Amino acid sequence: MFQELSTRLFEDVHHREPLDPDLSPAAKLIATNRLYYQAYRRNAKLMAIVEQVATFNSEYRELRHEHRRKLLDRTARAIARWQQQGHVRASLDPVMAARAMAAMVDHSLYLWLVQGDEADEESLLDTLDQMCIGALGLDDEGLPS
C-alpha cells in the first residue's frame, strides 16, 4: 500500500504538461520549476515520510532513486538540447548540471516545506529560479524582474 502511494506521489511530483514551444529556455525552466514546487507543496507530508523510509529501507531507496533518475534524465536532455541550440555553454556537463540543480531545489524545498525553515515563498522560489538560470547561463531577457 505504501509503495503504491509513493509511486503515485512521484508520478504527481514529476508529471509535466507540455509547455508552449515558443517559450524561451529560461521561461520553460521557470514554468517547469513552478509546477514542481506546487506538486512538492501538495505532497510535502508524504515526501517527508518517503525520504525517511528511504534512509533505512532499500526497496524505497531504490524507488526514490528510480524516480529521481527520471527527473534527472529529463533535465539533462533539456540542458543538452539547449546546448545544441547555443543557449547553454557547451563546457557544462548536462548530467552533472541536472544533478546539482535538482539537489539544490530538492533540499531547499525539503528544508522549507518539511523541516519548517522560515522563508518568504516568492523570494525563495524566485531565488531558486534565478540560481538555476544563472548556473546554466541562460538569457533571462524578457522575464519579469
matplotlib code that plots the C-alpha trace (Angstrom):
import matplotlib.pyplot as plt

x = [0.0, 2.7, 4.7, 1.6, 1.1, 4.8, 4.6, 1.5, 3.4, 6.4, 4.1, 2.4, 5.6, 7.3, 4.3, 4.8, 2.2, 3.5, 4.8, 4.3, 7.1, 7.6, 8.7, 12.4, 14.5, 14.6, 10.8, 10.4, 12.8, 10.8, 7.4, 8.7, 10.2, 7.0, 5.0, 7.5, 7.2, 3.4, 3.4, 6.0, 3.9, 0.8, 2.7, 5.1, 4.0, 4.2, 7.5, 8.8, 7.7, 9.2, 12.5, 12.7, 11.7, 14.3, 17.1, 16.6, 14.6, 16.5, 13.2, 12.0, 15.5, 15.5, 12.0, 13.2, 16.3, 14.3, 12.0, 15.0, 16.7, 13.6, 13.7, 17.5, 17.3, 14.6, 16.5, 19.8, 18.1, 16.8, 20.2, 21.8, 19.2, 19.8, 23.5, 22.9, 20.8, 23.5, 21.6, 23.8, 27.6, 29.0, 31.6, 28.8, 28.2, 24.4, 24.1, 26.2, 24.4, 21.0, 22.1, 23.4, 20.3, 18.0, 19.9, 19.7, 16.0, 15.0, 16.9, 15.7, 12.1, 12.6, 14.0, 11.3, 8.2, 9.1, 11.5, 9.7, 12.5, 11.3, 11.2, 9.1, 7.6, 8.0, 11.5, 12.7, 11.1, 12.4, 15.9, 15.9, 14.8, 17.5, 20.1, 19.2, 19.1, 22.4, 24.0, 23.1, 24.0, 20.5, 19.4, 16.8, 15.9, 12.1, 11.4, 9.8, 12.4]
y = [0.0, 2.5, 1.6, 2.4, 5.7, 6.5, 5.7, 8.0, 10.7, 10.6, 10.5, 13.6, 15.4, 14.6, 14.9, 17.6, 19.1, 20.1, 23.7, 26.3, 25.6, 29.3, 29.9, 30.8, 28.1, 30.3, 30.7, 26.9, 26.3, 28.6, 27.1, 23.6, 24.5, 26.2, 23.1, 21.0, 23.5, 23.2, 19.4, 19.3, 21.6, 19.5, 16.3, 17.7, 15.4, 12.2, 13.4, 13.6, 10.1, 8.7, 10.4, 9.0, 5.5, 5.6, 6.0, 2.6, 0.6, -0.4, -1.0, 2.5, 3.9, 2.3, 3.6, 7.1, 6.7, 5.5, 8.5, 10.8, 9.3, 10.1, 13.7, 13.9, 12.3, 14.7, 17.7, 16.6, 16.1, 19.7, 21.1, 19.1, 20.4, 23.9, 23.4, 22.3, 25.4, 27.6, 28.7, 26.9, 26.8, 23.6, 23.1, 22.2, 18.5, 18.2, 15.3, 16.9, 20.2, 18.4, 16.6, 19.8, 21.8, 19.1, 18.7, 22.5, 22.7, 19.4, 20.2, 23.8, 22.7, 19.9, 22.3, 24.8, 22.6, 19.6, 21.0, 24.3, 26.7, 30.3, 31.7, 34.1, 31.8, 34.1, 35.2, 31.6, 30.4, 33.4, 32.9, 29.2, 30.1, 32.8, 30.4, 27.7, 30.2, 31.7, 28.3, 27.4, 30.9, 31.2, 34.5, 35.9, 38.9, 39.4, 37.6, 39.6, 41.0]
z = [0.0, 1.0, -2.2, -4.3, -2.5, -3.0, -6.7, -7.1, -5.2, -7.6, -10.6, -9.4, -8.4, -11.7, -14.1, -16.7, -19.0, -22.4, -22.4, -25.1, -27.6, -28.2, -24.6, -24.1, -22.3, -19.2, -19.2, -19.7, -16.8, -14.6, -15.6, -15.0, -11.6, -10.5, -11.4, -9.3, -6.4, -6.5, -6.6, -3.8, -1.6, -2.2, -1.2, 1.4, 4.3, 2.2, 0.7, 4.3, 5.1, 1.8, 2.4, 6.0, 4.9, 2.1, 4.6, 6.1, 3.5, 0.4, -1.6, -1.0, -1.5, -5.0, -5.7, -4.8, -6.9, -9.9, -9.8, -9.3, -12.3, -14.5, -13.4, -13.9, -17.3, -18.5, -17.1, -18.6, -22.0, -21.9, -21.0, -23.8, -26.2, -25.1, -25.6, -29.2, -29.7, -28.2, -25.1, -22.6, -22.7, -24.2, -21.4, -18.9, -18.3, -18.7, -16.3, -13.6, -14.0, -13.8, -10.6, -9.0, -9.8, -8.6, -5.3, -4.7, -5.4, -3.7, -0.5, -0.4, -0.7, 1.8, 4.4, 3.7, 3.4, 5.5, 8.2, 8.5, 7.6, 7.5, 4.0, 2.0, -0.7, -3.7, -2.6, -2.2, -5.5, -7.4, -5.9, -6.9, -10.4, -10.7, -9.4, -12.0, -14.8, -13.8, -13.3, -16.9, -18.2, -19.8, -21.2, -18.8, -21.0, -21.2, -17.9, -15.1, -12.8]

ax = plt.figure().add_subplot(projection="3d")
ax.plot(x, y, z, "-o")
ax.set_aspect("equal")
plt.show()
